[in-house]
Amino acid sequence: MADIKKISDILKEKGTTPDVTVSFEYFPPKTSKGCEALYNRIKIMAQAKPLFVDFTWGAGGSTSDLTLELSKTTQARYSLTSNMHITCTNVERDTVDVALRDCKEAGIRNLCALRGDPPQGETKWTASDSSFTCGLDLVRYIREHHGDYFCLAVAGYPEGHPSVIGEDGKCSPEKFKSEMEYLKKKVDAGADFVITQLFYDVELFFRFVEECRAYGITCPVLPGILPIQSYSGLQRITGICKTYLPPDVKAKVEEFKDDDSKMKAYGIELGSEMCRKIIAKGHTHLHFYCLNSDVSTFAIMNNLGLRTADPTVT
C-alpha cells in the first residue's frame, strides 16, 4: 500500500486545476453481509479515482470499531485515502483517545471532526464529557494532543445548522453570523477544509462560500451532493436537516412521489444540473453522499463526462 497522504496536501496539489474531482461518503452497514456488499461497491467505485472516501461514525461512537475497520481495510485493499468521521456525541474522552490511537496504528491520517447527531430515538443533543460540547472542542483536542499528524475536515452549513433554523425554515441574519463566526473558530483551531451539509439550491452554496471568504475562511469548501433517491428518504433527510427545497424542485418531487423510478431519474437530472452550475462557478471538487450505492452518483458523473467504472470490471 502506498503512503497515505493527508487530504489537505492532496487538495493543495490539485490547486485550481480545471479537472473535476470527486469523493464518496459511505455509512457502516448493520450486517457482515452488508459490509461485504459495501466492499464490492467500493471496489467498483474506486475505478472512478476519488480523491478520498468518507466513512461515517454512529451517534455515541456506536459504530466506532466498524468505521475504523472500513477505513483501514479500504486503504489497504483499494489504495484509497480514507477520511474517517469521529464525533463527540455521548462520547467520553477515553473513547476519543482510543479512537485516535487506533487511527494512528491503522495508518489513518484523515479525520472529519464533528459534534454528531443525537442518539437514535432522541431529539436533543447532550454532552457526556464536559471536554466535548461541540465540534470545535474536538478539533482543539486533536490538535493539542496530536499536533498536525491528522488532516481535519469539519462540517459547514450553507443554510445554518438545523438547530438554529426557525419554524419558518430560515436562519436569521444574527444566527447565521454566529454560525460563520463559529466556523471561523473551527478553522482557526486547526481544521483544514470544510464539507458542506446537503443542499438543493446552489445559490445557497455560492452565498455560503462568499460568506466564508468574507469571514477570512480561506480553506477549501467542498459541496456535499445528495442525489434524491425516493420521496420518503427525501422527506426524512430534509426534515432532519431542515433543508430548503426551491419551488420547482418541490413541485417535481410532489409530481413523482408515487413513482420511485421517476423520482430517482429526477434526482439524477437535478443532481447533474446542480453539479454543472457548481463547476461553472469554478468549484471543481464534488463530494457525493452516495448512500452506499454507485447508481445515482455514477449516473450524474456520466452526465458530467467524468470517469466512472469500467463496466467490464466487477
Secondary structure, DSSP 8 states (H G I E B T S, - for coil): ------HHHHHHHHTT-S--EEEEEE---SSHHHHHHHHHHHHHHGGG--SEEEE---GGGTTHHHHHHHHHHHHHHH---EEEEEE-TT--HHHHHHHHHHHHHHT--EEEEE-----TT--S---SSTT-SSHHHHHHHHHHHHTTSSEEEEEE-TT--GGG--TTS---HHHHHHHHHHHHHHHHHT--EEEE---S-HHHHHHHHHHHHHTT--S-EE-EE-----HHHHHHHHHHHT----HHHHHHHHHTTT-HHHHHHHHHHHHHHHHHHHHHTT--EEEEE-TT-SHHHHHHHHHTT-----TT--
